[in-house]
Amino acid sequence: MSISNVVELDDVSTYMGNGLHDLIGGSVGGASGVIVGHPFDTIKVRQQTQSRMIAYTSWFNGLKTAFQTESIHGVYKGLSAPLLSFTAVNAVIFSTHGYVMRRLGNSTLTNHALAGCAAGVTQSLVACPAELSKTRLQVLGQGLSRAQFKASVPYKGAVDCLIKTFHNGGLIACYKGLSATAWRDGCGFATYFITYELLCRLFAGSKDNCSPLHLFVAGGLSGMMSWLPSMPYDVVKSKLQVDGVTGTQRYRNTMHCVSEVWKTGGARGFFVGLPVTLVRAFPVNAVTLSVVTLYLREMAKRHRNG
């Protein structure tokens, strides 16, 4: 099947950018994805930031160890931060993507990449503080029971972590790792949206014609693909955001962190945690994108018939 690079905006793409429905669809889809994927995200962060004293031999070993020593609470540490922020994050992602697509006019693959990049960079302003608190809570208190965690960790939760971070270092401290986050999300969402559009065209010609199964598979594969170019930035972001939390601060700035990762791990050092990230990415993004697309498709249908 040949795929034209230029097609008219389909109903879903056209309707994206309607603020209220972007908010509802993105929030429901995003929250569903967060709940499904958070345990895998916890293990990914720990692998990226672990010391030799606390090391997982694989992502499965990490998941098993966390469940055995910390119960289900251990793998859901820091969940409130992404759940609270995903309403805003997904509203920004889908409304920005929709707005840019409507301004560009044609549903070309290049335009989807540009719109995805714009959406990723914009939402990093919301995501960075939320991920900072999430990441710190995921790393602190490893191996502790819930009671031990509450007694030893200085934060009561994600919001308390942000408040204390702000009190200690001001707004700039809450945005530690912003440049790495922006690069990660700009590259990641450009790949995300172009892959999703391409797969939907391969499966059925457009998102409007895709079955729920097609959308599920396209969403999952798009999520996996998006992490390949963005993983190095995610490793740097994670290291910067937990730097100094459990000991002496190690990195002077972003470029110093990049240099240290290269010195200690070479190219492989920038892809620590990739296997568990890919395992997590499929169900999270399959749920998120299929829910959002089906919701926007239904809203577009009602709008057209109303």
N, C-alpha and C positions, 0 to 999 in steps of 0.2 A: 504494500500500500504506500503510495506516495503521499508526502505531507507537505502542503503548501506552507511557506513561512508567513504568508499574509492571509488572514481571514478576518471577517467582520467580528466585532465583539459578540460573544454568545450571551445568552440571557443572564447566566451567572456572573460573567465578567462585567456586564453592563450594570447589574444591580449591586455589585460590590461598590462600596463608596457611600451607600445609604447608611448614615451614621448609626441609627438605632438598630438596624438589622445586622450591621457589621458587629456591633457591640454584643448583641444577644447570641448570634451564631458563633462568633469568635470566642466568647466567654464560655459557652456550653461545651464547644468542641475542645477548647484549650484546657478547661478544668478536667474534662474526662481524660484527656491525654496525660495530664500531670499525675493524676491518681494512678493510672496504669504504669507510668514509667518512673516514678520517683525512687523506688528501691534500686533500680539499675543506675539511676543518676547518682545516688549516694555512693555506690561502689565505685563508679567512675571517678568521682571527686577524690575519694580516698586513695585510689590507685595513683592518681596524678600527683598527690601531695604526700604520700606515705613516706615514712622514714624506714631505715633498715630494721629498727626495733619493732615496727608494726608493719608487716608486709604481707600482702596477699599473693599467693602463687598464680592465681588466675581470677577472672571475674566471678566464676562459679564458686571458687574457694572463698572469695570475699563475701559473697551473698550467703553462703552456708555458715561461715564464721559469725557474721553479723546476726543472723537469726538465732544461732546457738547461744551467743553470749549476751545479746541485747534484746532479743525477741523482736517482734514486728515493729516495736517502737524504734529500734535502732535504724532500720532501713527507711523509716519515714521521718527521721529527724530533719527539721527545716522545711517541712511540707507547707506550713502556713504561709511562708514567704511567696513561693510561686503561685499558690492558690489565690492569695490576696492580690497579687500583681497581675495575674493572667487576664483578668477582666480588662485592665488598661492595656496590657501588652498586645493581646490579640485584637482589641479594637484598633490600636495603632497600626498593627501589621496589615490587617485586611482593609481598613479604610484608606491607608496610605497607598497600598498596592492598587486598590480600586480607583482611587483618585488619579494616580499617575497614569494608569491604563486608559482612563477616559480622556485625559488630557492628550496622551500620545495618539489616540484614535484607533489604531489598528492592533489586533491581537496577534502581533508577531512574537516569535520566540525571543527576539532581541528586546522587545518592549517589556515582555514579562520578566526578563533578567534585570533590566533597568529598574522596573517598578519594585521588584523583589529586593534589590540592593538598597533602594531608597527606604523601603519599609523596614529592612533590617537595621540600617544605621539609625533611623529615627527611633525605633523601639528600644534601642540599646540605652537610651536616656532613662527609660523606665526600668528596663531589665537589670541594669548594672547594680543599683543599690539592693534590689531584691535578691539577686544572685550572690551578692557579697554576704548578706546575712544567712542565706541558705547554705552557702559553702562553709562558712565558719561553724555553723551548728552541726553540719554533717561530719566535720573533721574532729571537733572537740568531743571528748568523752568516749572515744572508741573503746569498745570492750566493756563498758560500764552498763549496769542495769539501769532501769528508768529512775529508781530511787537514788542510786549513786550519781547518775547524770544530773539530776536536779540539785543534789547537794554540792557538787563540785564545779559545775559549769557556771560561769558568771552571768549568763544570759537566761532569762525566763522564757524567751521565745524569739521569733524573728523580729517582731516590732521592737522588743526591748533591746535586741542586738543593734538595730539601726539607731535607736535613740542614744544608747551608750557610745556608739561609734561617733555619732554627731557631736555629743558632748565632749568627747576626747580629742577629736580632730577636725571638727567642723564639717561643712558640706563636702569639701574636697576628699575627706576620708571615706565618705559614703560612696564616692565615685572612683575608688581605687580600682584600677584595671579597666577603666572606660575605653581607652584606645584599643586594647586587645578585644574587648567586647564588641566594639563597633566594627572592627575588621572581621571578626568572626561572623557576626550577624549579617554584615553586608555581603560577604562572600557566600555565606550559608543560604540566605534567603534568595539570592539571585539564582543559585543552583536549585533550590527547593521549588520555586515557582516555574522555572523553565522546564524542569524535569516533569513536574506534575502536568503541565500543559502538553508537553510532548507525549507522555504516556496516555493521557486521555484521548489525544488525537489518534494515536496508534490503535487504541482499544475500540473506539467508537466514533471517531471523527471530531468530537467535541465533548466538553463536560456535560452539556445538556443531554447527550445521547448515552452517556455512560450509565451502566447499572450500578447499584450500590456495591457489588463485588468489585467491579472495575475501579470505582472510586477508592475503595478500601486498599486494593493492591497498589494502585497508582500513588496514593498517599503514603503508604508504608515505604515503597521503594524511593519515593522522592525524599522522604526524611533520611533514609540511609545515605543516599547520594549527597545530600547537603552537608553531611559531616566530613566527607573526604577532604574538601578544600579548607574547611573551617577548624578542623581538629587542632592544628598547631597553635592557633590563636586561643583556643579554649584551654589548652594546657598552660599557656603563659598566664591567662586570666586567672585560672584556679590558683596557681602558685603565688601570684601577686596578691590575691585577695585574702589568703591565709598567712601570708608572710608576716612573721612577728607575733602571731596570735598565740602560738604554743612555745615560743622561744625567742631567740635573738633575730632581729630583722636581717634578712640575707641579701635582698636585692635593692639596689639604689634606684632603679627605674626600669621601665619596660625593656629597653634594649639590653640592659645588664642581665635581666632575667633570661632573655632570648640567648644571650651569649653563654650563660651558665648552663642552660638546658643543653645546648650544643656541645659544650665541653664535657659534660657528664654522661650524656646519652646519645650524642650524635643525632642523625636524622630520626632514629627510632624514638628518641626522647620526646619528640614532638607529637608522637602518636600513641603515647601511653593512655590506656583506657579506651582505645578505639573498638576492640571487640565487644565490650559490654555496651558501649554507646550505640553500636550498630544493632545489637540485639534489642536494646531499648527503643531505638528510633522507629523500627517498623510498627509495632502496635500503637505507640504514642501518636505517630503522624497518620497512620491509617485511620485511627479513630477521629483525630482532630480534623483532617481535611475532608473526610467523607461526611462528618456531621455538619461542618460549615457549608460544604457545597450543597448538600441535600436541603439544608435550611434555606440558603439563599435561592436555590432553585424553586422551592415552594413559595417563597416570598415574591419571586419574580413572576411566577404563574398567577398568584393572586393579584398582583399589581396589574398584570396584563389583562386579566379578566374582570378587574374591578372598575 
